[in-house]
Amino acid sequence: MFKAVCFDFDYTLGDSTDSIVAGFVHGLTSLGWPAPERTAVRATIGYMLEDAYTMLTGDSDPARRARFRLLFSEVAVERQREETTLFPGAPELLRGLKEQGAKSAIVSSKRRDTIEIIMDRFGLGDTLELVVGSGDVKRPKPDPEGLLFVLDKMGVRPGEALFCGDTVLDAGAAQNAGTHFAAVLNGTTPARDFDRFPCDHISPDLWDLAQWLEL
């Protein structure tokens, strides 16, 4: 159906909740804030870490935002690489796209090296043409910079591509880039939140997405 299918990572393909929550607890308490509730942290997953810090604390000081990223990484990075799981159907979906000749890439607010290590751990690194992470862009989603970058590298026009994600940030990036969009309801964003965006399909899980893509 598409020449390229691009994905967000957290709550689209993979689940790093435990390690992310641990990183937030360490980062926030080290800066003098109370430990956050798990549900509050989950609602920020998909945003840049600095923005998530501000969302949870109301503090927009640049130095403390930057310090939070460093503290978060002390605990979360290695745990994410070792503990992250993939949602059911993710391996079959990615391998199916490769077998059909469609190009696949990931555009995420997660670190690129972390994603690559996770995907290699599951034997799926060869299913991806490219991974773009938080350190590879100047403007995060919903800005289309990362998505347009991977499409250009793959030689695919936006109208020939599908972006799949679990948040309105992903939907906004697809809209701004001019790609098709499929929402995946593996995260905390309900289906109704995508009503204000162009959306080709809403998938309750990755098995449904694969079926819709006729894999």
ROMARDREN-259922 format. One line per 5 residues: their letters; for each residue x, y, z of N, C-alpha, C. Coordinates in steps of 0.2 Angstrom, whole numbers, plus 5000, padded with zeros to 4 digits. Layout:
BEGIN
A	X/Y/Z/X/Y/Z/X/Y/Z; ...
END
This chain:
BEGIN
MFKAV	5004/4994/5000/5000/5000/5000/5004/5006/5000; 5010/5006/5003/5015/5012/5003/5022/5010/5002; 5026/5014/4999/5033/5013/4998/5037/5013/5004; 5035/5016/5009/5038/5017/5015/5033/5017/5021; 5035/5014/5026/5031/5014/5033/5036/5016/5038
CFDFD	5034/5022/5041/5039/5024/5047/5035/5023/5053; 5039/5023/5059/5036/5021/5065/5039/5026/5071; 5034/5028/5075/5037/5030/5082/5039/5024/5085; 5043/5025/5091/5045/5019/5095/5041/5018/5101; 5041/5022/5106/5038/5021/5112/5031/5021/5112
YTLGD	5028/5015/5114/5020/5014/5114/5018/5013/5107; 5022/5013/5102/5020/5011/5095/5023/5004/5094; 5029/5003/5094/5032/4997/5093/5035/4994/5100; 5037/4998/5104/5040/4995/5110/5037/4998/5117; 5039/4995/5122/5037/4997/5129/5043/4997/5134
STDSI	5045/5003/5136/5050/5004/5140/5048/5008/5147; 5041/5006/5148/5038/5010/5154/5042/5010/5160; 5044/5003/5162/5047/5003/5169/5054/5006/5169; 5058/5006/5164/5064/5010/5165/5064/5017/5164; 5059/5019/5160/5057/5027/5160/5055/5029/5166
VAGFV	5050/5026/5170/5048/5028/5176/5054/5028/5181; 5058/5023/5181/5064/5023/5186/5068/5029/5184; 5069/5031/5178/5073/5037/5176/5070/5043/5179; 5063/5044/5178/5060/5050/5180/5060/5051/5188; 5059/5045/5191/5060/5045/5199/5067/5048/5201
HGLTS	5072/5045/5198/5079/5047/5200/5080/5054/5198; 5078/5056/5192/5079/5063/5190/5076/5068/5194; 5069/5067/5195/5065/5072/5199/5067/5072/5206; 5068/5067/5209/5070/5067/5216/5077/5070/5217; 5081/5069/5213/5088/5072/5213/5088/5079/5213
LGWPA	5083/5082/5209/5082/5089/5209/5077/5092/5214; 5075/5088/5219/5071/5090/5224/5064/5090/5224; 5062/5087/5218/5054/5086/5217/5052/5079/5220; 5046/5079/5222/5043/5072/5224/5043/5067/5218; 5043/5061/5220/5043/5055/5215/5037/5056/5212
PERTA	5037/5055/5205/5030/5056/5201/5027/5049/5201; 5020/5050/5200/5016/5044/5199/5017/5041/5192; 5017/5034/5192/5018/5031/5186/5013/5033/5180; 5007/5034/5182/5002/5037/5177/5004/5043/5174; 5007/5048/5178/5009/5054/5176/5015/5054/5171
VRATI	5019/5049/5173/5025/5049/5168/5023/5046/5162; 5018/5041/5162/5016/5037/5156/5013/5043/5151; 5010/5048/5154/5006/5053/5150/5011/5057/5146; 5018/5057/5148/5023/5061/5145/5027/5058/5140; 5026/5051/5140/5031/5047/5135/5029/5049/5128
GYMLE	5034/5050/5124/5033/5053/5117/5036/5060/5117; 5036/5064/5122/5038/5070/5122/5046/5070/5123; 5049/5075/5121/5056/5076/5123/5057/5076/5131; 5062/5074/5133/5063/5073/5141/5063/5080/5144; 5066/5085/5141/5066/5092/5144/5058/5094/5145
DAYTM	5054/5093/5139/5047/5095/5140/5043/5091/5145; 5045/5085/5145/5041/5081/5150/5043/5083/5157; 5049/5085/5158/5051/5088/5165/5047/5094/5166; 5046/5098/5162/5042/5104/5163/5035/5103/5164; 5032/5098/5160/5025/5096/5160/5024/5093/5168
LTGDS	5028/5090/5171/5027/5087/5177/5029/5092/5183; 5033/5097/5182/5035/5101/5187/5033/5108/5186; 5032/5110/5180/5030/5118/5179/5037/5122/5179; 5042/5119/5179/5049/5122/5179/5052/5122/5172; 5053/5128/5170/5055/5129/5163/5063/5131/5163
DPARR	5066/5131/5168/5073/5134/5169/5077/5129/5164; 5081/5132/5159/5085/5128/5155/5090/5124/5158; 5093/5126/5163/5099/5123/5166/5096/5116/5170; 5090/5117/5173/5087/5111/5177/5084/5106/5172; 5082/5109/5166/5079/5104/5161/5085/5100/5158
ARFRL	5090/5103/5157/5096/5100/5154/5099/5095/5160; 5099/5097/5166/5101/5093/5171/5097/5087/5172; 5090/5087/5171/5086/5082/5172/5087/5076/5167; 5089/5078/5160/5091/5073/5155/5097/5069/5158; 5102/5073/5160/5108/5069/5162/5106/5064/5168
LFSEV	5102/5066/5173/5100/5062/5179/5096/5056/5176; 5091/5058/5172/5087/5052/5169/5091/5047/5166; 5096/5049/5162/5100/5045/5158/5104/5040/5163; 5106/5043/5168/5110/5039/5173/5107/5032/5175; 5101/5032/5175/5097/5026/5177/5093/5023/5171
AVERQ	5091/5027/5167/5086/5024/5162/5089/5021/5156; 5095/5024/5154/5097/5022/5147/5099/5014/5147; 5103/5012/5151/5105/5005/5151/5099/5000/5152; 5095/5002/5157/5089/4998/5158/5084/4998/5152; 5084/5003/5148/5080/5003/5142/5082/4998/5137
REETT	5089/4998/5137/5092/4994/5132/5091/4987/5133; 5091/4985/5140/5091/4978/5142/5084/4976/5144; 5079/4980/5145/5073/4978/5148/5067/4979/5143; 5068/4984/5138/5062/4986/5134/5059/4980/5130; 5053/4979/5130/5050/4974/5126/5046/4977/5120
LFPGA	5045/4972/5115/5041/4974/5109/5034/4972/5110; 5029/4976/5107/5022/4974/5108/5021/4968/5103; 5016/4964/5105/5014/4958/5101/5013/4960/5094; 5016/4957/5089/5015/4958/5082/5020/4962/5079; 5024/4966/5083/5030/4970/5080/5035/4966/5076
PELLR	5037/4961/5078/5042/4957/5074/5039/4955/5067; 5033/4952/5067/5030/4950/5061/5028/4956/5057; 5026/4961/5060/5024/4967/5056/5031/4970/5052; 5036/4971/5055/5042/4973/5052/5045/4968/5047; 5045/4962/5048/5047/4957/5044/5043/4957/5038
GLKEQ	5036/4957/5039/5031/4957/5033/5032/4963/5029; 5034/4969/5031/5035/4975/5027/5041/4973/5023; 5046/4971/5026/5052/4970/5022/5051/4964/5017; 5048/4959/5018/5046/4954/5013/5042/4957/5007; 5038/4962/5009/5034/4965/5003/5037/4970/4999
GAKSA	5043/4972/5002/5047/4977/4998/5046/4984/5000; 5043/4985/5006/5042/4992/5008/5048/4993/5013; 5050/5000/5013/5055/5002/5017/5052/5004/5024; 5056/5003/5029/5054/5005/5036/5059/5009/5039; 5057/5013/5044/5061/5017/5047/5058/5019/5054
IVSSK	5062/5022/5059/5059/5024/5065/5061/5031/5066; 5056/5035/5068/5057/5042/5070/5054/5043/5077; 5059/5044/5082/5057/5044/5089/5060/5050/5093; 5058/5051/5099/5061/5055/5103/5066/5052/5108; 5066/5045/5107/5071/5041/5111/5078/5042/5108
RRDTI	5083/5040/5111/5090/5040/5108/5091/5035/5103; 5094/5037/5097/5095/5033/5092/5099/5026/5094; 5104/5027/5097/5108/5021/5099/5104/5017/5103; 5100/5019/5108/5096/5015/5112/5091/5011/5108; 5088/5014/5103/5083/5010/5099/5087/5005/5094
EIIMD	5093/5007/5092/5096/5002/5088/5098/4996/5092; 5101/4997/5098/5102/4991/5102/5096/4987/5104; 5091/4990/5105/5085/4986/5106/5083/4982/5100; 5083/4985/5095/5080/4982/5089/5085/4976/5087; 5092/4977/5088/5097/4972/5087/5096/4966/5092
RFGLG	5094/4968/5098/5093/4963/5103/5087/4958/5101; 5082/4961/5097/5077/4956/5095/5078/4954/5088; 5084/4955/5085/5085/4952/5078/5081/4956/5073; 5080/4962/5074/5076/4966/5069/5079/4972/5066; 5086/4973/5067/5089/4978/5065/5090/4979/5057
DTLEL	5090/4973/5054/5090/4973/5047/5083/4974/5043; 5078/4975/5047/5071/4977/5044/5071/4984/5043; 5075/4988/5046/5075/4995/5046/5080/4998/5041; 5078/5003/5037/5082/5007/5033/5086/5012/5037; 5083/5015/5042/5085/5021/5046/5082/5022/5052
VVGSG	5086/5024/5057/5083/5026/5064/5085/5034/5065; 5080/5038/5067/5081/5045/5069/5079/5046/5076; 5083/5048/5080/5082/5049/5087/5082/5056/5089; 5081/5057/5096/5081/5064/5099/5087/5068/5097; 5093/5065/5097/5099/5069/5096/5100/5071/5088
DVKRP	5096/5068/5084/5097/5069/5077/5093/5075/5074; 5089/5078/5077/5085/5083/5075/5085/5089/5079; 5084/5095/5076/5084/5101/5080/5077/5103/5082; 5072/5100/5079/5065/5102/5081/5061/5095/5081; 5059/5094/5087/5056/5087/5088/5048/5087/5085
KPDPE	5045/5081/5085/5038/5081/5083/5034/5085/5088; 5029/5089/5085/5026/5088/5078/5029/5091/5073; 5035/5094/5073/5039/5097/5068/5041/5091/5063; 5040/5091/5057/5041/5086/5052/5048/5084/5051; 5053/5088/5054/5060/5087/5052/5063/5080/5052
GLLFV	5062/5076/5057/5064/5069/5057/5061/5065/5052; 5055/5066/5051/5051/5062/5046/5053/5063/5039; 5054/5070/5037/5056/5072/5031/5063/5069/5029; 5067/5069/5034/5074/5067/5034/5074/5060/5032; 5071/5056/5035/5071/5049/5033/5068/5047/5026
LDKMG	5063/5051/5025/5060/5050/5018/5065/5052/5013; 5068/5057/5014/5073/5060/5009/5078/5055/5008; 5081/5052/5014/5086/5047/5013/5084/5041/5010; 5078/5039/5010/5075/5033/5007/5073/5034/5000; 5073/5040/4998/5070/5042/4991/5063/5041/4990
VRPGE	5059/5042/4996/5052/5041/4995/5048/5048/4996; 5043/5049/4992/5039/5056/4993/5035/5055/4999; 5033/5060/5002/5028/5060/5008/5022/5057/5006; 5019/5058/5000/5013/5055/4999/5013/5048/4998; 5019/5045/4997/5020/5038/4996/5021/5034/5003
ALFCG	5021/5038/5008/5023/5035/5015/5018/5035/5020; 5018/5031/5025/5014/5031/5030/5018/5031/5037; 5015/5036/5041/5019/5036/5048/5014/5033/5053; 5016/5029/5057/5012/5026/5063/5015/5028/5069; 5010/5030/5074/5012/5033/5080/5006/5033/5085
DTVLD	5008/5034/5091/5003/5033/5097/5000/5040/5100; 5003/5045/5098/5002/5052/5101/5000/5057/5095; 4997/5062/5098/4995/5068/5093/5001/5071/5091; 5007/5070/5094/5013/5073/5091/5015/5069/5085; 5014/5063/5085/5015/5059/5079/5010/5061/5073
AGAAQ	5004/5062/5075/4999/5064/5070/5000/5070/5067; 5003/5075/5072/5005/5082/5069/5011/5081/5065; 5016/5077/5066/5021/5077/5062/5020/5074/5055; 5015/5069/5055/5013/5066/5048/5009/5072/5044; 5005/5075/5048/5001/5081/5044/5006/5086/5042
NAGTH	5011/5088/5046/5015/5093/5044/5020/5091/5038; 5021/5084/5038/5026/5082/5033/5022/5080/5026; 5015/5079/5027/5011/5077/5021/5011/5070/5020; 5012/5066/5025/5012/5059/5024/5005/5056/5026; 5004/5050/5025/4998/5047/5028/4999/5045/5035
FAAVL	4994/5044/5039/4995/5042/5046/4990/5037/5048; 4993/5032/5052/4989/5027/5056/4991/5028/5063; 4985/5029/5067/4986/5029/5075/4986/5022/5077; 4991/5021/5082/4991/5014/5086/4990/5015/5093; 4985/5012/5096/4982/5013/5102/4986/5009/5108
NGTTP	4992/5009/5107/4996/5005/5112/4998/5009/5118; 4997/5016/5118/4999/5020/5123/4993/5023/5127; 4994/5029/5129/4989/5033/5133/4984/5037/5130; 4985/5038/5123/4981/5043/5119/4975/5039/5117; 4969/5042/5118/4963/5038/5116/4961/5040/5109
ARDFD	4957/5036/5105/4956/5036/5098/4953/5043/5097; 4949/5046/5101/4945/5052/5100/4950/5058/5099; 4956/5058/5102/4961/5063/5102/4964/5064/5095; 4963/5059/5090/4965/5059/5084/4960/5062/5079; 4954/5064/5081/4949/5066/5077/4951/5073/5073
RFPCD	4955/5077/5076/4957/5083/5073/4962/5083/5068; 4965/5076/5067/4970/5075/5062/4968/5071/5056; 4971/5072/5050/4970/5067/5045/4973/5060/5047; 4968/5055/5047/4970/5049/5049/4967/5043/5045; 4972/5039/5042/4970/5034/5037/4967/5028/5041
HISPD	4969/5027/5047/4967/5021/5050/4969/5022/5058; 4965/5019/5062/4966/5018/5069/4966/5011/5071; 4972/5009/5073/4973/5002/5075/4973/5001/5083; 4969/4996/5085/4970/4994/5092/4976/4991/5094; 4980/4988/5089/4986/4984/5091/4990/4983/5084
LWDLA	4995/4980/5085/5000/4980/5079/4997/4974/5074; 4994/4969/5077/4991/4964/5073/4986/4967/5068; 4982/4972/5070/4977/4975/5066/4980/4979/5061; 4985/4983/5063/4989/4987/5058/4992/4983/5052; 4995/4977/5054/4997/4972/5049/4992/4970/5044
QWLEL	4986/4968/5047/4980/4966/5043/4978/4972/5038; 4978/4978/5041/4976/4983/5037/4981/4985/5031; 4987/4983/5033/4992/4984/5027/4992/4978/5023; 4988/4974/5024/4988/4968/5019/4994/4964/5019; 4997/4963/5025/5003/4959/5026/5002/4952/5027
END
